Structure formats: C-alpha cells, structure tokens
Amino acid sequence: MTRVILVLVLVVLAVVFLIKRHKHTSDFSDEVVIRTVKSIFSEARRRRMSKDEFIKALKRKFHCTSKEAVYLVGKARTLKLIGVEHHDVMLL
C-alpha cells in the first residue's frame, strides 16, 4: 500500500516537472520574450519604467508568477533587450 502511494507521488511530481519545463521552453522562447518586451514598452509609450511596473506587465502578459517574471527580466537582459539601472528598466 505504501509503495503504491510512493509511486503515485513520484508520478505526480514527474508530471509537474515536465509541465513546468515545457512551459519554460515554449512560452519563454527568445522570440516570444523579444516580442513581448517590445510590446510592453510600446504600450507604455516610453523607453523607461520602474522595475516593479515592468515585472507586473510581464506577469500580466505571460500569466506567470513573480519568480518567473524575474527570470524573464534576466533573460531579457541576457538578450540585450533591456538594461536595469537601480530601480528602473530601460529598452536598449
């Protein structure tokens, strides 16, 4: 009985891991991040905004958690789309 429960728990954890991994590879692809970051700044009609405001916009666009939004900020910085200066984010 305990082995069955243990196997079920492991299967559920594996499924959750695979779903999360799939989301990162498909939703957070470079092309999608580039397009979304540019649309966030074009909707705001400015080239600089606060980091909190930018993270909220990422959360709204990607329907993700704060942790995933911070990951996307790092990815956008790696792609040289944005620059972060103190508490501001600017489009490069």
Number of C-alpha atoms within 10 A of each C-alpha: 5 7 8 9 10 11 11 12 12 12 12 12 12 12 12 12 12 12 11 11 11 12 12 13 10 10 12 18 12 15 9 13 20 17 10 17 20 16 13 17 17 11 8 13 10 11 14 18 17 14 18 13 13 22 21 15 18 23 18 12 14 16 12 12 14 13 11 17 21 17 14 21 23 15 18 18 16 11 12 12 16 21 17 17 11 8 10 14 21 17 18 11
